[in-house]
Amino acid sequence: MKVYTYSQARQNLSQVLNRAKTEDVVIRRRCGEVFAIVPQHRSGSPFDVVGVKTKATTSDILSAVREVRSRQTR
């Protein structure tokens, strides 16, 4: 575990974050408070979604969109 003071962590933030990927990192304030840096692992984009199989055609979808839009303009 690597312990940094607040000032050290602030001056070397990139290094601190890189180190936190492989080992425990702690930042200690002068008053004694201690904070752990923990990476959050994400897999891909939040917009990556699984496709849905449907029998709807492009024409069906466009018709539905036109219908909804026509209701909104009334």
N, C-alpha and C positions, 0 to 999 in steps of 0.2 A: 504494500500500500504506500502510495506517495502522498505526503502531506505538504500542502502549500500554504503560505500565509495569504491573506487577502491581497496584499500588494503584489506578491509574486504571481498569483493567479491572474490578476488584472493585467500585469505587464506581459505575461506569456500565455494569453488565453488560448491561442491556437495550439500550442504545445500541450497545454493542460487537457484540452478536448481530445487531441490525438492520443494522449496517454490513457485517457479514460476508456478508450475503445478496448484496451488490452489488460488493464489492471484497475484496481480500486484507487480512486482519487478523492482526497478530502481537502477542503479549504477551511482553514481555521482563522477566525477573526480575533482581533486583539482582546475583545471582551470574553473570549472563550467559546463562543458559539462555533459549532462545527457543521459543515454541509458536505454531503457526498454528491459527487458528479456521476450520474448514471446515464449512459447512452440509451436512446430508444431506438430499437431496430425496426425499420420499416421495410416491407417487401414491395417494391414498386410504387406506382402512383396511386393516390386515393381514388383516381378516376378509372383504374383498372377494374372492370366489372366483368362478370361472366355473362356471356350472351344467352339469350332466351330463344328457344326454337318455337316458331309459331307458323300457322298456315296462312297468316295475313299476308296479302300481297302489297306491293308499293301502292297500287291503286286504292286498296282498302284503307291504308293509313292516310293517304292524301285526302280521301273522301271524309274520313273522320275529322281530320284537321280543319277542312273547309266547313264542315258542319258546326264544329265548336266555334270557329271564328265568326260564322254568320250569326250564331246565337248571341255572341258578345256585342255585336254592333246594333242589335235591335233595341 
